[in-house]
């Protein structure tokens, strides 16, 4: 399914909003409950609620340095054609950073290559759920309605899966003084240019509240 989605071009998440509209979300569910449902195989949860609940939870830790090492290890296994060896690497990555979309993308490929169709389909549905939940209808096209992201990997995931080439990027204040990353992008297939507004207030707030006293004298890094 997600192979088709990647071919639809920019803002393709808008074409499958029915998945969001029919998601099985019960008001008031916290991050632990939503995550438990997903880990149990329920891919009809509200993925935006899951992501934002994570950002509000005590376990929120965006942009983990370990995710980069996990990603490199998985990529090296793929390049060597060692897909069975990639499976435990991905499982370890998910155990530490379950909402990382690139970990689930890796899981799709690893399980497809090792013949575990059921697990590949599950992670494919998770990837699709993450993708659709980042920008909903009429979001991301102006500073008035930026798309909320909870990590730098979500930013990269959204841009990559839309097939965008980044021509320029800068910071800005969006609606309600929320810090945003603004990307001028071009679709690699259609060559259509557009601008994407992503709300980075959650990961920046985490950085502000968890930086060391020595780091507080330096300007906060962009996620």
Backbone torsions as a table, in degrees:
resi	resn	phi	psi	omega
1	UNK	NA	-45.7	-174.2
2	UNK	-73.0	-23.1	174.1
3	UNK	-60.7	-39.5	177.1
4	UNK	-67.5	-42.5	-178.9
5	UNK	-57.9	-39.6	-177.7
6	UNK	-67.0	-16.4	-178.4
7	UNK	-93.5	-2.0	-172.7
8	UNK	-86.0	-13.5	175.9
9	UNK	93.5	-170.4	-173.9
10	UNK	-64.5	145.8	176.0
11	UNK	60.5	27.7	-178.8
12	UNK	-66.9	-16.4	176.4
13	UNK	-60.6	-25.3	-179.4
14	UNK	-68.6	-19.6	-177.5
15	UNK	-79.7	-12.5	-176.6
16	UNK	-125.4	36.2	-179.2
17	UNK	-65.4	-20.2	179.1
18	UNK	-60.3	-28.8	177.7
19	UNK	-65.1	-36.5	178.4
20	UNK	-73.0	-41.8	-176.4
21	UNK	-64.3	-28.1	-177.4
22	UNK	-104.0	14.3	-178.3
23	UNK	-67.9	150.5	-177.2
24	UNK	-90.1	73.0	-177.3
25	UNK	-107.2	126.6	175.1
26	UNK	-101.3	126.8	-176.8
27	UNK	-55.6	135.8	174.9
28	UNK	93.5	-2.5	179.0
29	UNK	-69.4	134.3	-178.9
30	UNK	-89.6	178.8	-175.8
31	UNK	-61.3	-45.0	-177.4
32	UNK	-59.7	-40.0	-179.4
33	UNK	-68.1	-46.7	-179.2
34	UNK	-64.1	-42.3	178.8
35	UNK	-63.9	-41.5	179.1
36	UNK	-61.7	-40.7	177.9
37	UNK	-62.5	-43.5	-179.4
38	UNK	-66.2	-45.8	179.0
39	UNK	-61.3	-26.4	177.6
40	UNK	-81.8	-1.5	175.8
41	UNK	106.2	1.7	-178.9
42	UNK	-84.6	98.4	-179.1
43	UNK	-94.2	11.6	177.4
44	UNK	-100.9	14.5	176.1
45	UNK	-69.1	168.4	174.2
46	UNK	-82.9	104.6	-175.0
47	UNK	-69.7	-31.1	176.3
48	UNK	-67.2	-42.3	177.4
49	UNK	-60.4	-40.5	177.9
50	UNK	-60.0	-49.6	-176.1
51	UNK	-64.9	-44.8	-177.9
52	UNK	-72.9	-32.4	175.3
53	UNK	-65.6	-35.8	175.4
54	UNK	-60.3	-43.1	-179.5
55	UNK	-65.7	-21.4	179.1
56	UNK	-96.6	-1.1	-173.9
57	UNK	-93.7	159.9	177.5
58	UNK	-65.1	-18.6	-178.0
59	UNK	-88.8	-0.9	-177.8
60	UNK	-61.5	124.5	179.2
61	UNK	-151.8	78.7	-175.6
62	UNK	-72.9	158.8	173.0
63	UNK	58.1	44.7	-180.0
64	UNK	-65.3	134.1	179.7
65	UNK	-63.4	-28.5	-179.1
66	UNK	-66.7	-25.0	-178.3
67	UNK	-63.9	-35.8	178.8
68	UNK	-65.3	-42.6	179.2
69	UNK	-67.2	-38.3	176.1
70	UNK	-61.1	-45.7	-177.7
71	UNK	-62.7	-42.1	179.1
72	UNK	-64.3	-41.1	-179.7
73	UNK	-63.7	-41.2	178.5
74	UNK	-65.9	-44.0	179.4
75	UNK	-61.4	-39.7	178.8
76	UNK	-64.6	-38.7	177.8
77	UNK	-65.3	-41.2	178.0
78	UNK	-63.1	-45.5	-178.7
79	UNK	-61.1	-31.2	179.0
80	UNK	-86.8	-1.0	-178.6
81	UNK	72.1	19.4	-177.3
82	UNK	-97.2	71.0	-173.4
83	UNK	-72.4	-34.1	176.1
84	UNK	-64.9	-38.0	178.4
85	UNK	-69.6	-25.5	179.9
86	UNK	-71.8	-26.9	-175.4
87	UNK	-58.7	-53.6	178.8
88	UNK	-64.6	-29.4	176.3
89	UNK	-63.8	-43.0	179.2
90	UNK	-68.2	-40.4	178.8
91	UNK	-60.9	-39.8	177.4
92	UNK	-66.0	-41.3	178.2
93	UNK	-60.8	-46.8	-179.9
94	UNK	-65.1	-33.8	179.0
95	UNK	-63.8	-31.0	-179.0
96	UNK	-93.1	-27.5	-173.4
97	UNK	-147.4	71.5	-168.5
98	UNK	-65.8	-27.0	-177.7
99	UNK	-92.0	12.5	177.8
100	UNK	-77.4	115.8	-175.5
101	UNK	-65.1	-30.3	179.9
102	UNK	-69.6	-29.0	175.8
103	UNK	-65.2	-41.0	178.7
104	UNK	-70.9	-35.2	173.8
105	UNK	-60.8	-42.9	176.9
106	UNK	-62.4	-38.0	179.8
107	UNK	-64.3	-39.6	177.9
108	UNK	-56.6	-49.8	-177.4
109	UNK	-66.4	-44.7	-177.6
110	UNK	-62.6	-44.9	-178.1
111	UNK	-72.2	-32.9	174.2
112	UNK	-62.1	-44.7	-176.3
113	UNK	-70.6	-25.1	-179.8
114	UNK	-98.8	6.0	173.7
115	UNK	81.5	12.3	178.8
116	UNK	-93.4	80.3	-173.0
117	UNK	-62.3	-40.7	-176.7
118	UNK	-61.9	-46.4	179.6
119	UNK	-68.7	-36.8	177.3
120	UNK	-61.4	-42.9	179.8
121	UNK	-66.5	-37.4	177.8
122	UNK	-61.5	-51.0	-177.2
123	UNK	-68.5	-29.8	174.6
124	UNK	-62.2	-42.6	178.2
125	UNK	-66.0	-35.7	177.6
126	UNK	-66.0	-44.6	178.0
127	UNK	-58.3	-45.4	179.0
128	UNK	-62.5	-41.1	178.6
129	UNK	-63.0	-43.5	176.2
130	UNK	-60.3	-47.8	-176.4
131	UNK	-59.4	-48.8	-178.0
132	UNK	-64.3	-27.4	-172.9
133	UNK	-83.7	-13.2	-176.0
134	UNK	-74.3	-51.8	176.7
135	UNK	-120.4	118.9	175.6
136	UNK	-97.8	-172.8	-174.2
137	UNK	-56.0	131.8	176.8
138	UNK	63.5	20.3	176.5
139	UNK	-105.0	153.2	171.8
140	UNK	85.7	-0.3	-175.8
141	UNK	-104.7	-5.1	176.9
142	UNK	-155.1	168.1	178.6
143	UNK	-69.1	-12.6	-179.5
144	UNK	-77.0	-26.2	179.8
145	UNK	-141.7	71.3	177.7
146	UNK	-71.8	156.0	178.1
147	UNK	-84.6	129.0	-178.8
148	UNK	-78.3	128.9	174.2
149	UNK	-121.0	154.6	-178.0
150	UNK	-114.2	2.0	178.4
151	UNK	-163.6	164.8	176.6
152	UNK	-67.5	-33.4	178.6
153	UNK	-64.0	-34.5	176.2
154	UNK	-64.5	-40.2	176.2
155	UNK	-57.7	-53.0	-177.5
156	UNK	-63.2	-41.5	178.7
157	UNK	-57.9	-48.5	-177.6
158	UNK	-63.1	-43.7	-178.4
159	UNK	-68.8	-43.1	-178.9
160	UNK	-65.2	-46.3	-175.4
161	UNK	-71.3	-19.0	172.7
162	UNK	-82.5	-7.4	-179.3
163	UNK	75.8	29.5	-177.7
164	UNK	-87.6	141.6	165.2
165	UNK	-101.7	128.6	-177.3
166	UNK	-84.9	120.0	176.6
167	UNK	-95.1	-31.0	179.5
168	UNK	-159.7	154.4	178.7
169	UNK	-147.0	138.8	175.8
170	UNK	-153.0	162.0	177.4
171	UNK	-89.5	155.4	179.4
172	UNK	-158.9	164.7	171.5
173	UNK	-99.4	121.9	178.5
174	UNK	-95.0	-165.6	-177.3
175	UNK	-53.4	141.7	-178.9
176	UNK	60.9	28.5	177.2
177	UNK	60.0	30.6	176.9
178	UNK	-81.2	130.7	176.7
179	UNK	-67.7	137.7	-178.2
180	UNK	-132.3	152.6	163.3
181	UNK	-99.8	128.8	-177.8
182	UNK	-113.2	123.9	-177.4
183	UNK	-115.6	126.8	167.6
184	UNK	-90.9	117.6	-172.1
185	UNK	-129.6	161.8	176.4
186	UNK	-131.5	131.9	177.0
187	UNK	-70.8	127.6	-173.7
188	UNK	-66.0	-25.8	-178.0
189	UNK	-91.6	-46.9	-175.1
190	UNK	-92.6	-16.5	-177.3
191	UNK	66.2	15.6	176.8
192	UNK	-75.7	134.8	-179.5
193	UNK	-96.8	144.4	176.1
194	UNK	-155.1	172.4	177.2
195	UNK	-122.1	135.1	-177.6
196	UNK	-116.4	131.8	-179.9
197	UNK	-112.4	119.6	-178.4
198	UNK	-119.9	125.1	-179.0
199	UNK	-79.2	113.6	-177.8
200	UNK	-108.2	21.5	-175.3
201	UNK	-62.9	-34.4	-176.9
202	UNK	-69.6	-53.2	177.9
203	UNK	-64.6	-31.3	177.3
204	UNK	-69.4	-38.1	177.2
205	UNK	-63.4	-40.6	177.1
206	UNK	-60.3	-44.5	179.8
207	UNK	-61.5	-43.2	-178.9
208	UNK	-63.5	-36.2	-174.9
209	UNK	-90.2	-9.7	-178.1
210	UNK	-119.4	0.6	179.0
211	UNK	-71.7	153.2	-179.6
212	UNK	-75.7	157.9	177.9
213	UNK	-55.4	-35.8	-179.9
214	UNK	-66.8	-33.7	-178.5
215	UNK	-79.4	-16.9	-175.3
216	UNK	-65.8	-21.0	179.2
217	UNK	-77.1	-15.5	-178.6
218	UNK	-96.3	150.9	177.9
219	UNK	-61.7	141.2	-179.7
220	UNK	-64.4	138.4	179.2
221	UNK	-75.3	148.7	174.5
222	UNK	-74.3	141.8	-179.7
223	UNK	-71.5	NA	NA
